Amino acid sequence: MEVDKLKENISITVDETTDNCGHNVANILFSYENQTKLVKTYFLEIINHSIISQIVINTIFFYNILYDHIIFFITNNASYIS
């Protein structure tokens, strides 16, 4: 029951960055009840809108989050997202 409640009140963040060796990294973070937890890290050869979309869809699917519970999707307007 608590897991279902969590899925209704969660914020998913995809944070793209580079590690100290210059590799592309995408971190998936869940925020809920004033807490933020790192749930997955992807090391990527390239980052573009297609890769980020796949990461978001895979995360939603893996954690069984219903599309009806997604209220909005916000990007940082990076040039590769468009």
C-alpha positions in Angstrom: 0.0 0.0 0.0 2.8 2.5 0.9 4.5 1.7 -2.4 1.3 2.6 -4.3 1.0 5.8 -2.3 4.6 6.7 -3.2 4.0 6.2 -6.9 1.2 8.7 -6.7 3.4 11.4 -5.2 6.8 11.2 -6.8 8.9 13.5 -8.8 11.4 11.9 -11.2 14.5 13.8 -12.2 16.9 12.9 -14.9 20.1 14.8 -14.3 22.6 14.7 -17.2 26.2 15.5 -16.4 29.8 14.3 -17.0 32.0 12.5 -14.5 35.5 13.6 -13.7 36.8 11.5 -16.6 34.6 13.4 -19.1 32.1 10.5 -19.6 28.4 11.3 -20.1 26.3 10.3 -17.1 22.5 10.4 -16.5 21.3 10.0 -12.9 17.7 9.1 -12.1 16.5 10.6 -8.9 13.2 10.1 -7.1 11.9 12.9 -4.8 9.1 12.2 -2.4 8.1 13.3 1.1 10.9 15.9 1.2 13.6 13.3 0.4 15.6 12.7 -2.8 17.1 9.4 -3.6 19.4 8.3 -6.4 17.8 5.2 -8.0 19.9 4.6 -11.1 23.0 5.9 -12.9 23.6 5.4 -16.6 27.0 5.8 -18.2 26.4 6.8 -21.8 28.4 7.3 -25.0 26.1 10.0 -26.2 23.3 12.0 -24.7 20.4 13.2 -27.0 16.6 13.5 -26.9 16.1 9.9 -27.9 18.4 8.4 -25.2 16.9 10.6 -22.5 13.4 9.6 -23.7 14.3 5.9 -23.5 15.7 6.4 -20.0 12.5 8.1 -18.8 10.2 5.4 -20.4 12.4 2.6 -19.0 12.3 4.1 -15.5 8.5 4.5 -15.6 8.1 0.9 -16.8 10.6 -0.6 -14.4 9.0 1.0 -11.4 5.5 0.3 -12.7 4.5 4.0 -12.5 1.2 4.5 -14.3 1.1 7.1 -17.1 -2.1 8.5 -15.5 0.0 9.5 -12.5 2.4 11.7 -14.5 1.2 15.2 -14.2 3.9 17.1 -16.2 7.3 16.7 -17.8 9.8 19.6 -17.4 13.1 19.9 -19.3 16.1 22.2 -18.8 15.6 23.2 -22.4 19.0 21.8 -23.4 19.7 22.0 -27.1 19.6 18.2 -27.6 16.1 17.9 -26.1 14.3 19.7 -28.9 
